[in-house]
Amino acid sequence: MSEPVPVETLSFEAAMAELETIVRQLEAGDAPLDASVDLYSRGEALKKHCEARLAAAQVRIEMITTGAGGQATGTQPFDAD
């Protein structure tokens, strides 16, 4: 069996797809205990990777600010809260 792709090299979409597959495998309960532990560990690493990628994307998102006349006056960091 080939070695898994290093988590840090995965795109957000690839990491999410793999994480979804792992969740389905764990929910099915068909894997032996050692394999389940390995799947869980990989899933935890994928989850952290996805969270980091989302946080980095949020930092890059900026909201356009407008003046009284509706003209763009600049940008400010996006705050979803």
PDB file of N, CA, C and O in Angstrom:
ATOM      1  N   MET A   1       0.844  -1.175   0.000  1.00  0.00           N
ATOM      2  CA  MET A   1       0.000   0.000   0.000  1.00  0.00           C
ATOM      3  C   MET A   1       0.889   1.238   0.000  1.00  0.00           C
ATOM      4  O   MET A   1       1.917   1.266   0.677  1.00  0.00           O
ATOM      5  N   SER A   2       0.494   2.268  -0.763  1.00  0.00           N
ATOM      6  CA  SER A   2       1.318   3.473  -0.862  1.00  0.00           C
ATOM      7  C   SER A   2       1.120   4.362   0.356  1.00  0.00           C
ATOM      8  O   SER A   2       0.097   4.311   1.039  1.00  0.00           O
ATOM      9  N   GLU A   3       2.129   5.168   0.597  1.00  0.00           N
ATOM     10  CA  GLU A   3       2.076   6.115   1.721  1.00  0.00           C
ATOM     11  C   GLU A   3       1.051   7.205   1.401  1.00  0.00           C
ATOM     12  O   GLU A   3       0.934   7.614   0.247  1.00  0.00           O
ATOM     13  N   PRO A   4       0.312   7.678   2.400  1.00  0.00           N
ATOM     14  CA  PRO A   4      -0.642   8.766   2.143  1.00  0.00           C
ATOM     15  C   PRO A   4       0.088  10.060   1.796  1.00  0.00           C
ATOM     16  O   PRO A   4       1.228  10.284   2.201  1.00  0.00           O
ATOM     17  N   VAL A   5      -0.595  10.891   1.045  1.00  0.00           N
ATOM     18  CA  VAL A   5      -0.046  12.191   0.662  1.00  0.00           C
ATOM     19  C   VAL A   5       0.087  13.029   1.931  1.00  0.00           C
ATOM     20  O   VAL A   5      -0.835  13.052   2.747  1.00  0.00           O
ATOM     21  N   PRO A   6       1.215  13.719   2.114  1.00  0.00           N
ATOM     22  CA  PRO A   6       1.361  14.574   3.300  1.00  0.00           C
ATOM     23  C   PRO A   6       0.221  15.596   3.373  1.00  0.00           C
ATOM     24  O   PRO A   6      -0.079  16.269   2.387  1.00  0.00           O
ATOM     25  N   VAL A   7      -0.401  15.705   4.529  1.00  0.00           N
ATOM     26  CA  VAL A   7      -1.562  16.575   4.718  1.00  0.00           C
ATOM     27  C   VAL A   7      -1.259  18.005   4.314  1.00  0.00           C
ATOM     28  O   VAL A   7      -2.083  18.652   3.668  1.00  0.00           O
ATOM     29  N   GLU A   8      -0.096  18.506   4.682  1.00  0.00           N
ATOM     30  CA  GLU A   8       0.220  19.916   4.427  1.00  0.00           C
ATOM     31  C   GLU A   8       0.320  20.256   2.942  1.00  0.00           C
ATOM     32  O   GLU A   8       0.330  21.435   2.589  1.00  0.00           O
ATOM     33  N   THR A   9       0.394  19.259   2.067  1.00  0.00           N
ATOM     34  CA  THR A   9       0.480  19.528   0.634  1.00  0.00           C
ATOM     35  C   THR A   9      -0.887  19.507  -0.046  1.00  0.00           C
ATOM     36  O   THR A   9      -1.000  19.840  -1.225  1.00  0.00           O
ATOM     37  N   LEU A  10      -1.927  19.115   0.696  1.00  0.00           N
ATOM     38  CA  LEU A  10      -3.263  18.989   0.110  1.00  0.00           C
ATOM     39  C   LEU A  10      -3.959  20.338   0.001  1.00  0.00           C
ATOM     40  O   LEU A  10      -3.797  21.212   0.853  1.00  0.00           O
ATOM     41  N   SER A  11      -4.733  20.487  -1.060  1.00  0.00           N
ATOM     42  CA  SER A  11      -5.597  21.660  -1.161  1.00  0.00           C
ATOM     43  C   SER A  11      -6.727  21.496  -0.150  1.00  0.00           C
ATOM     44  O   SER A  11      -6.941  20.405   0.379  1.00  0.00           O
ATOM     45  N   PHE A  12      -7.435  22.563   0.111  1.00  0.00           N
ATOM     46  CA  PHE A  12      -8.562  22.497   1.032  1.00  0.00           C
ATOM     47  C   PHE A  12      -9.578  21.462   0.544  1.00  0.00           C
ATOM     48  O   PHE A  12     -10.061  20.643   1.326  1.00  0.00           O
ATOM     49  N   GLU A  13      -9.898  21.505  -0.747  1.00  0.00           N
ATOM     50  CA  GLU A  13     -10.902  20.610  -1.302  1.00  0.00           C
ATOM     51  C   GLU A  13     -10.479  19.148  -1.208  1.00  0.00           C
ATOM     52  O   GLU A  13     -11.297  18.288  -0.883  1.00  0.00           O
ATOM     53  N   ALA A  14      -9.215  18.862  -1.489  1.00  0.00           N
ATOM     54  CA  ALA A  14      -8.722  17.484  -1.401  1.00  0.00           C
ATOM     55  C   ALA A  14      -8.726  16.996   0.045  1.00  0.00           C
ATOM     56  O   ALA A  14      -9.068  15.844   0.315  1.00  0.00           O
ATOM     57  N   ALA A  15      -8.347  17.869   0.968  1.00  0.00           N
ATOM     58  CA  ALA A  15      -8.337  17.496   2.384  1.00  0.00           C
ATOM     59  C   ALA A  15      -9.754  17.233   2.875  1.00  0.00           C
ATOM     60  O   ALA A  15      -9.978  16.278   3.618  1.00  0.00           O
ATOM     61  N   MET A  16     -10.709  18.059   2.476  1.00  0.00           N
ATOM     62  CA  MET A  16     -12.103  17.855   2.883  1.00  0.00           C
ATOM     63  C   MET A  16     -12.652  16.551   2.317  1.00  0.00           C
ATOM     64  O   MET A  16     -13.355  15.817   3.011  1.00  0.00           O
ATOM     65  N   ALA A  17     -12.335  16.264   1.067  1.00  0.00           N
ATOM     66  CA  ALA A  17     -12.826  15.027   0.449  1.00  0.00           C
ATOM     67  C   ALA A  17     -12.270  13.811   1.182  1.00  0.00           C
ATOM     68  O   ALA A  17     -13.000  12.856   1.447  1.00  0.00           O
ATOM     69  N   GLU A  18     -10.988  13.843   1.508  1.00  0.00           N
ATOM     70  CA  GLU A  18     -10.397  12.727   2.239  1.00  0.00           C
ATOM     71  C   GLU A  18     -10.984  12.623   3.641  1.00  0.00           C
ATOM     72  O   GLU A  18     -11.242  11.521   4.127  1.00  0.00           O
ATOM     73  N   LEU A  19     -11.194  13.748   4.284  1.00  0.00           N
ATOM     74  CA  LEU A  19     -11.789  13.748   5.620  1.00  0.00           C
ATOM     75  C   LEU A  19     -13.195  13.147   5.594  1.00  0.00           C
ATOM     76  O   LEU A  19     -13.554  12.373   6.482  1.00  0.00           O
ATOM     77  N   GLU A  20     -13.979  13.494   4.596  1.00  0.00           N
ATOM     78  CA  GLU A  20     -15.328  12.932   4.467  1.00  0.00           C
ATOM     79  C   GLU A  20     -15.272  11.419   4.277  1.00  0.00           C
ATOM     80  O   GLU A  20     -16.093  10.693   4.837  1.00  0.00           O
ATOM     81  N   THR A  21     -14.318  10.943   3.498  1.00  0.00           N
ATOM     82  CA  THR A  21     -14.150   9.501   3.300  1.00  0.00           C
ATOM     83  C   THR A  21     -13.800   8.813   4.613  1.00  0.00           C
ATOM     84  O   THR A  21     -14.340   7.753   4.930  1.00  0.00           O
ATOM     85  N   ILE A  22     -12.903   9.413   5.367  1.00  0.00           N
ATOM     86  CA  ILE A  22     -12.498   8.844   6.662  1.00  0.00           C
ATOM     87  C   ILE A  22     -13.685   8.795   7.622  1.00  0.00           C
ATOM     88  O   ILE A  22     -13.877   7.800   8.321  1.00  0.00           O
ATOM     89  N   VAL A  23     -14.471   9.850   7.658  1.00  0.00           N
ATOM     90  CA  VAL A  23     -15.639   9.875   8.544  1.00  0.00           C
ATOM     91  C   VAL A  23     -16.598   8.743   8.177  1.00  0.00           C
ATOM     92  O   VAL A  23     -17.107   8.046   9.055  1.00  0.00           O
ATOM     93  N   ARG A  24     -16.843   8.563   6.879  1.00  0.00           N
ATOM     94  CA  ARG A  24     -17.729   7.475   6.452  1.00  0.00           C
ATOM     95  C   ARG A  24     -17.178   6.112   6.870  1.00  0.00           C
ATOM     96  O   ARG A  24     -17.929   5.247   7.320  1.00  0.00           O
ATOM     97  N   GLN A  25     -15.859   5.921   6.720  1.00  0.00           N
ATOM     98  CA  GLN A  25     -15.242   4.648   7.104  1.00  0.00           C
ATOM     99  C   GLN A  25     -15.368   4.407   8.605  1.00  0.00           C
ATOM    100  O   GLN A  25     -15.676   3.295   9.033  1.00  0.00           O
ATOM    101  N   LEU A  26     -15.133   5.440   9.401  1.00  0.00           N
ATOM    102  CA  LEU A  26     -15.231   5.295  10.852  1.00  0.00           C
ATOM    103  C   LEU A  26     -16.677   5.057  11.282  1.00  0.00           C
ATOM    104  O   LEU A  26     -16.934   4.259  12.183  1.00  0.00           O
ATOM    105  N   GLU A  27     -17.607   5.737  10.648  1.00  0.00           N
ATOM    106  CA  GLU A  27     -19.017   5.549  10.989  1.00  0.00           C
ATOM    107  C   GLU A  27     -19.505   4.149  10.643  1.00  0.00           C
ATOM    108  O   GLU A  27     -20.367   3.598  11.326  1.00  0.00           O
ATOM    109  N   ALA A  28     -18.952   3.580   9.582  1.00  0.00           N
ATOM    110  CA  ALA A  28     -19.343   2.223   9.182  1.00  0.00           C
ATOM    111  C   ALA A  28     -18.893   1.198  10.220  1.00  0.00           C
ATOM    112  O   ALA A  28     -19.533   0.161  10.393  1.00  0.00           O
ATOM    113  N   GLY A  29     -17.792   1.491  10.909  1.00  0.00           N
ATOM    114  CA  GLY A  29     -17.304   0.609  11.962  1.00  0.00           C
ATOM    115  C   GLY A  29     -16.720  -0.695  11.479  1.00  0.00           C
ATOM    116  O   GLY A  29     -16.610  -1.643  12.257  1.00  0.00           O
ATOM    117  N   ASP A  30     -16.340  -0.771  10.218  1.00  0.00           N
ATOM    118  CA  ASP A  30     -15.821  -2.012   9.647  1.00  0.00           C
ATOM    119  C   ASP A  30     -14.309  -2.177   9.808  1.00  0.00           C
ATOM    120  O   ASP A  30     -13.788  -3.281   9.648  1.00  0.00           O
ATOM    121  N   ALA A  31     -13.611  -1.104  10.120  1.00  0.00           N
ATOM    122  CA  ALA A  31     -12.150  -1.172  10.196  1.00  0.00           C
ATOM    123  C   ALA A  31     -11.725  -1.759  11.542  1.00  0.00           C
ATOM    124  O   ALA A  31     -12.363  -1.505  12.563  1.00  0.00           O
ATOM    125  N   PRO A  32     -10.645  -2.546  11.540  1.00  0.00           N
ATOM    126  CA  PRO A  32     -10.110  -3.049  12.809  1.00  0.00           C
ATOM    127  C   PRO A  32      -9.655  -1.875  13.686  1.00  0.00           C
ATOM    128  O   PRO A  32      -9.479  -0.758  13.200  1.00  0.00           O
ATOM    129  N   LEU A  33      -9.473  -2.139  14.957  1.00  0.00           N
ATOM    130  CA  LEU A  33      -9.143  -1.092  15.921  1.00  0.00           C
ATOM    131  C   LEU A  33      -7.908  -0.290  15.514  1.00  0.00           C
ATOM    132  O   LEU A  33      -7.957   0.940  15.494  1.00  0.00           O
ATOM    133  N   ASP A  34      -6.807  -0.961  15.191  1.00  0.00           N
ATOM    134  CA  ASP A  34      -5.578  -0.242  14.821  1.00  0.00           C
ATOM    135  C   ASP A  34      -5.796   0.644  13.599  1.00  0.00           C
ATOM    136  O   ASP A  34      -5.313   1.775  13.550  1.00  0.00           O
ATOM    137  N   ALA A  35      -6.523   0.124  12.616  1.00  0.00           N
ATOM    138  CA  ALA A  35      -6.799   0.913  11.413  1.00  0.00           C
ATOM    139  C   ALA A  35      -7.693   2.100  11.763  1.00  0.00           C
ATOM    140  O   ALA A  35      -7.506   3.192  11.225  1.00  0.00           O
ATOM    141  N   SER A  36      -8.658   1.900  12.655  1.00  0.00           N
ATOM    142  CA  SER A  36      -9.545   2.994  13.074  1.00  0.00           C
ATOM    143  C   SER A  36      -8.765   4.094  13.776  1.00  0.00           C
ATOM    144  O   SER A  36      -9.030   5.277  13.562  1.00  0.00           O
ATOM    145  N   VAL A  37      -7.815   3.717  14.608  1.00  0.00           N
ATOM    146  CA  VAL A  37      -6.984   4.702  15.304  1.00  0.00           C
ATOM    147  C   VAL A  37      -6.168   5.490  14.293  1.00  0.00           C
ATOM    148  O   VAL A  37      -6.050   6.710  14.405  1.00  0.00           O
ATOM    149  N   ASP A  38      -5.603   4.802  13.305  1.00  0.00           N
ATOM    150  CA  ASP A  38      -4.830   5.481  12.264  1.00  0.00           C
ATOM    151  C   ASP A  38      -5.721   6.428  11.450  1.00  0.00           C
ATOM    152  O   ASP A  38      -5.328   7.551  11.135  1.00  0.00           O
ATOM    153  N   LEU A  39      -6.929   5.951  11.114  1.00  0.00           N
ATOM    154  CA  LEU A  39      -7.869   6.793  10.373  1.00  0.00           C
ATOM    155  C   LEU A  39      -8.230   8.033  11.184  1.00  0.00           C
ATOM    156  O   LEU A  39      -8.272   9.143  10.653  1.00  0.00           O
ATOM    157  N   TYR A  40      -8.488   7.836  12.468  1.00  0.00           N
ATOM    158  CA  TYR A  40      -8.844   8.962  13.331  1.00  0.00           C
ATOM    159  C   TYR A  40      -7.700   9.985  13.385  1.00  0.00           C
ATOM    160  O   TYR A  40      -7.938  11.190  13.311  1.00  0.00           O
ATOM    161  N   SER A  41      -6.482   9.506  13.511  1.00  0.00           N
ATOM    162  CA  SER A  41      -5.317  10.408  13.567  1.00  0.00           C
ATOM    163  C   SER A  41      -5.173  11.194  12.271  1.00  0.00           C
ATOM    164  O   SER A  41      -4.916  12.398  12.291  1.00  0.00           O
ATOM    165  N   ARG A  42      -5.339  10.512  11.154  1.00  0.00           N
ATOM    166  CA  ARG A  42      -5.253  11.181   9.856  1.00  0.00           C
ATOM    167  C   ARG A  42      -6.389  12.205   9.739  1.00  0.00           C
ATOM    168  O   ARG A  42      -6.181  13.321   9.262  1.00  0.00           O
ATOM    169  N   GLY A  43      -7.580  11.816  10.176  1.00  0.00           N
ATOM    170  CA  GLY A  43      -8.721  12.720  10.122  1.00  0.00           C
ATOM    171  C   GLY A  43      -8.503  13.967  10.964  1.00  0.00           C
ATOM    172  O   GLY A  43      -8.863  15.068  10.547  1.00  0.00           O
ATOM    173  N   GLU A  44      -7.918  13.805  12.140  1.00  0.00           N
ATOM    174  CA  GLU A  44      -7.626  14.952  13.001  1.00  0.00           C
ATOM    175  C   GLU A  44      -6.637  15.897  12.324  1.00  0.00           C
ATOM    176  O   GLU A  44      -6.799  17.116  12.390  1.00  0.00           O
ATOM    177  N   ALA A  45      -5.615  15.345  11.675  1.00  0.00           N
ATOM    178  CA  ALA A  45      -4.638  16.174  10.964  1.00  0.00           C
ATOM    179  C   ALA A  45      -5.308  16.897   9.792  1.00  0.00           C
ATOM    180  O   ALA A  45      -5.016  18.065   9.534  1.00  0.00           O
ATOM    181  N   LEU A  46      -6.200  16.208   9.086  1.00  0.00           N
ATOM    182  CA  LEU A  46      -6.914  16.835   7.969  1.00  0.00           C
ATOM    183  C   LEU A  46      -7.817  17.954   8.465  1.00  0.00           C
ATOM    184  O   LEU A  46      -7.891  19.011   7.838  1.00  0.00           O
ATOM    185  N   LYS A  47      -8.497  17.740   9.568  1.00  0.00           N
ATOM    186  CA  LYS A  47      -9.377  18.754  10.155  1.00  0.00           C
ATOM    187  C   LYS A  47      -8.580  20.010  10.515  1.00  0.00           C
ATOM    188  O   LYS A  47      -9.001  21.124  10.204  1.00  0.00           O
ATOM    189  N   LYS A  48      -7.448  19.832  11.161  1.00  0.00           N
ATOM    190  CA  LYS A  48      -6.608  20.976  11.539  1.00  0.00           C
ATOM    191  C   LYS A  48      -6.109  21.718  10.300  1.00  0.00           C
ATOM    192  O   LYS A  48      -6.058  22.947  10.276  1.00  0.00           O
ATOM    193  N   HIS A  49      -5.744  20.956   9.279  1.00  0.00           N
ATOM    194  CA  HIS A  49      -5.268  21.552   8.029  1.00  0.00           C
ATOM    195  C   HIS A  49      -6.378  22.391   7.390  1.00  0.00           C
ATOM    196  O   HIS A  49      -6.133  23.511   6.942  1.00  0.00           O
ATOM    197  N   CYS A  50      -7.592  21.850   7.350  1.00  0.00           N
ATOM    198  CA  CYS A  50      -8.721  22.579   6.766  1.00  0.00           C
ATOM    199  C   CYS A  50      -9.024  23.841   7.561  1.00  0.00           C
ATOM    200  O   CYS A  50      -9.277  24.895   6.977  1.00  0.00           O
ATOM    201  N   GLU A  51      -9.003  23.748   8.874  1.00  0.00           N
ATOM    202  CA  GLU A  51      -9.245  24.927   9.712  1.00  0.00           C
ATOM    203  C   GLU A  51      -8.194  26.007   9.463  1.00  0.00           C
ATOM    204  O   GLU A  51      -8.519  27.193   9.405  1.00  0.00           O
ATOM    205  N   ALA A  52      -6.943  25.597   9.319  1.00  0.00           N
ATOM    206  CA  ALA A  52      -5.866  26.560   9.064  1.00  0.00           C
ATOM    207  C   ALA A  52      -6.034  27.211   7.695  1.00  0.00           C
ATOM    208  O   ALA A  52      -5.814  28.413   7.546  1.00  0.00           O
ATOM    209  N   ARG A  53      -6.425  26.418   6.694  1.00  0.00           N
ATOM    210  CA  ARG A  53      -6.628  26.973   5.353  1.00  0.00           C
ATOM    211  C   ARG A  53      -7.794  27.964   5.349  1.00  0.00           C
ATOM    212  O   ARG A  53      -7.728  28.997   4.683  1.00  0.00           O
ATOM    213  N   LEU A  54      -8.864  27.651   6.093  1.00  0.00           N
ATOM    214  CA  LEU A  54     -10.004  28.574   6.183  1.00  0.00           C
ATOM    215  C   LEU A  54      -9.616  29.860   6.892  1.00  0.00           C
ATOM    216  O   LEU A  54     -10.004  30.947   6.465  1.00  0.00           O
ATOM    217  N   ALA A  55      -8.858  29.743   7.964  1.00  0.00           N
ATOM    218  CA  ALA A  55      -8.417  30.936   8.699  1.00  0.00           C
ATOM    219  C   ALA A  55      -7.543  31.812   7.811  1.00  0.00           C
ATOM    220  O   ALA A  55      -7.677  33.036   7.821  1.00  0.00           O
ATOM    221  N   ALA A  56      -6.654  31.196   7.049  1.00  0.00           N
ATOM    222  CA  ALA A  56      -5.786  31.965   6.153  1.00  0.00           C
ATOM    223  C   ALA A  56      -6.604  32.665   5.075  1.00  0.00           C
ATOM    224  O   ALA A  56      -6.310  33.804   4.713  1.00  0.00           O
ATOM    225  N   ALA A  57      -7.621  31.996   4.568  1.00  0.00           N
ATOM    226  CA  ALA A  57      -8.467  32.609   3.540  1.00  0.00           C
ATOM    227  C   ALA A  57      -9.245  33.781   4.118  1.00  0.00           C
ATOM    228  O   ALA A  57      -9.402  34.806   3.455  1.00  0.00           O
ATOM    229  N   GLN A  58      -9.731  33.643   5.344  1.00  0.00           N
ATOM    230  CA  GLN A  58     -10.493  34.725   5.964  1.00  0.00           C
ATOM    231  C   GLN A  58      -9.632  35.963   6.160  1.00  0.00           C
ATOM    232  O   GLN A  58     -10.119  37.083   6.005  1.00  0.00           O
ATOM    233  N   VAL A  59      -8.376  35.782   6.494  1.00  0.00           N
ATOM    234  CA  VAL A  59      -7.474  36.910   6.676  1.00  0.00           C
ATOM    235  C   VAL A  59      -7.300  37.667   5.365  1.00  0.00           C
ATOM    236  O   VAL A  59      -7.133  38.886   5.365  1.00  0.00           O
ATOM    237  N   ARG A  60      -7.338  36.946   4.255  1.00  0.00           N
ATOM    238  CA  ARG A  60      -7.120  37.578   2.954  1.00  0.00           C
ATOM    239  C   ARG A  60      -8.362  38.282   2.423  1.00  0.00           C
ATOM    240  O   ARG A  60      -8.260  39.125   1.531  1.00  0.00           O
ATOM    241  N   ILE A  61      -9.533  37.947   2.961  1.00  0.00           N
ATOM    242  CA  ILE A  61     -10.771  38.561   2.485  1.00  0.00           C
ATOM    243  C   ILE A  61     -10.860  39.972   3.051  1.00  0.00           C
ATOM    244  O   ILE A  61     -10.653  40.194   4.244  1.00  0.00           O
ATOM    245  N   GLU A  62     -11.166  40.908   2.185  1.00  0.00           N
ATOM    246  CA  GLU A  62     -11.323  42.284   2.618  1.00  0.00           C
ATOM    247  C   GLU A  62     -12.688  42.794   2.189  1.00  0.00           C
ATOM    248  O   GLU A  62     -13.220  42.382   1.158  1.00  0.00           O
ATOM    249  N   MET A  63     -13.235  43.670   2.967  1.00  0.00           N
ATOM    250  CA  MET A  63     -14.515  44.268   2.661  1.00  0.00           C
ATOM    251  C   MET A  63     -14.255  45.648   2.053  1.00  0.00           C
ATOM    252  O   MET A  63     -13.457  46.430   2.570  1.00  0.00           O
ATOM    253  N   ILE A  64     -14.933  45.921   0.964  1.00  0.00           N
ATOM    254  CA  ILE A  64     -14.799  47.235   0.324  1.00  0.00           C
ATOM    255  C   ILE A  64     -15.621  48.242   1.115  1.00  0.00           C
ATOM    256  O   ILE A  64     -16.797  48.013   1.401  1.00  0.00           O
ATOM    257  N   THR A  65     -14.996  49.351   1.464  1.00  0.00           N
ATOM    258  CA  THR A  65     -15.713  50.408   2.181  1.00  0.00           C
ATOM    259  C   THR A  65     -16.138  51.468   1.166  1.00  0.00           C
ATOM    260  O   THR A  65     -15.442  51.730   0.184  1.00  0.00           O
ATOM    261  N   THR A  66     -17.297  52.068   1.429  1.00  0.00           N
ATOM    262  CA  THR A  66     -17.805  53.093   0.521  1.00  0.00           C
ATOM    263  C   THR A  66     -18.050  54.386   1.278  1.00  0.00           C
ATOM    264  O   THR A  66     -18.307  54.384   2.482  1.00  0.00           O
ATOM    265  N   GLY A  67     -17.966  55.475   0.558  1.00  0.00           N
ATOM    266  CA  GLY A  67     -18.243  56.788   1.131  1.00  0.00           C
ATOM    267  C   GLY A  67     -19.722  57.118   1.022  1.00  0.00           C
ATOM    268  O   GLY A  67     -20.526  56.285   0.604  1.00  0.00           O
ATOM    269  N   ALA A  68     -20.070  58.334   1.397  1.00  0.00           N
ATOM    270  CA  ALA A  68     -21.469  58.780   1.404  1.00  0.00           C
ATOM    271  C   ALA A  68     -22.094  58.717   0.012  1.00  0.00           C
ATOM    272  O   ALA A  68     -23.290  58.452  -0.116  1.00  0.00           O
ATOM    273  N   GLY A  69     -21.313  58.952  -1.014  1.00  0.00           N
ATOM    274  CA  GLY A  69     -21.838  58.934  -2.384  1.00  0.00           C
ATOM    275  C   GLY A  69     -21.846  57.550  -3.006  1.00  0.00           C
ATOM    276  O   GLY A  69     -22.175  57.400  -4.182  1.00  0.00           O
ATOM    277  N   GLY A  70     -21.489  56.542  -2.233  1.00  0.00           N
ATOM    278  CA  GLY A  70     -21.485  55.175  -2.755  1.00  0.00           C
ATOM    279  C   GLY A  70     -20.203  54.798  -3.481  1.00  0.00           C
ATOM    280  O   GLY A  70     -20.092  53.690  -4.005  1.00  0.00           O
ATOM    281  N   GLN A  71     -19.243  55.698  -3.517  1.00  0.00           N
ATOM    282  CA  GLN A  71     -17.977  55.413  -4.186  1.00  0.00           C
ATOM    283  C   GLN A  71     -17.064  54.613  -3.258  1.00  0.00           C
ATOM    284  O   GLN A  71     -17.044  54.837  -2.048  1.00  0.00           O
ATOM    285  N   ALA A  72     -16.316  53.689  -3.832  1.00  0.00           N
ATOM    286  CA  ALA A  72     -15.367  52.904  -3.042  1.00  0.00           C
ATOM    287  C   ALA A  72     -14.300  53.831  -2.480  1.00  0.00           C
ATOM    288  O   ALA A  72     -13.727  54.641  -3.208  1.00  0.00           O
ATOM    289  N   THR A  73     -14.034  53.711  -1.182  1.00  0.00           N
ATOM    290  CA  THR A  73     -13.028  54.561  -0.539  1.00  0.00           C
ATOM    291  C   THR A  73     -11.826  53.763  -0.052  1.00  0.00           C
ATOM    292  O   THR A  73     -10.827  54.349   0.363  1.00  0.00           O
ATOM    293  N   GLY A  74     -11.905  52.461  -0.094  1.00  0.00           N
ATOM    294  CA  GLY A  74     -10.799  51.623   0.363  1.00  0.00           C
ATOM    295  C   GLY A  74     -11.296  50.264   0.797  1.00  0.00           C
ATOM    296  O   GLY A  74     -12.395  49.839   0.439  1.00  0.00           O
ATOM    297  N   THR A  75     -10.480  49.601   1.562  1.00  0.00           N
ATOM    298  CA  THR A  75     -10.851  48.283   2.059  1.00  0.00           C
ATOM    299  C   THR A  75     -10.533  48.205   3.541  1.00  0.00           C
ATOM    300  O   THR A  75      -9.725  48.973   4.064  1.00  0.00           O
ATOM    301  N   GLN A  76     -11.186  47.262   4.205  1.00  0.00           N
ATOM    302  CA  GLN A  76     -10.887  46.978   5.601  1.00  0.00           C
ATOM    303  C   GLN A  76     -11.012  45.476   5.780  1.00  0.00           C
ATOM    304  O   GLN A  76     -11.688  44.811   4.994  1.00  0.00           O
ATOM    305  N   PRO A  77     -10.365  44.934   6.806  1.00  0.00           N
ATOM    306  CA  PRO A  77     -10.454  43.496   7.034  1.00  0.00           C
ATOM    307  C   PRO A  77     -11.909  43.072   7.239  1.00  0.00           C
ATOM    308  O   PRO A  77     -12.691  43.782   7.871  1.00  0.00           O
ATOM    309  N   PHE A  78     -12.252  41.924   6.707  1.00  0.00           N
ATOM    310  CA  PHE A  78     -13.593  41.372   6.853  1.00  0.00           C
ATOM    311  C   PHE A  78     -13.773  40.850   8.254  1.00  0.00           C
ATOM    312  O   PHE A  78     -12.896  40.165   8.778  1.00  0.00           O
ATOM    313  N   ASP A  79     -14.891  41.160   8.870  1.00  0.00           N
ATOM    314  CA  ASP A  79     -15.224  40.640  10.195  1.00  0.00           C
ATOM    315  C   ASP A  79     -16.599  40.011  10.108  1.00  0.00           C
ATOM    316  O   ASP A  79     -17.603  40.719  10.022  1.00  0.00           O
ATOM    317  N   ALA A  80     -16.654  38.683  10.131  1.00  0.00           N
ATOM    318  CA  ALA A  80     -17.918  37.975   9.976  1.00  0.00           C
ATOM    319  C   ALA A  80     -18.805  38.100  11.205  1.00  0.00           C
ATOM    320  O   ALA A  80     -20.004  37.834  11.118  1.00  0.00           O
ATOM    321  N   ASP A  81     -18.262  38.490  12.330  1.00  0.00           N
ATOM    322  CA  ASP A  81     -19.062  38.584  13.554  1.00  0.00           C
ATOM    323  C   ASP A  81     -19.885  39.800  13.576  1.00  0.00           C
ATOM    324  O   ASP A  81     -20.619  40.032  14.537  1.00  0.00           O
TER     325      ASP A  81
END
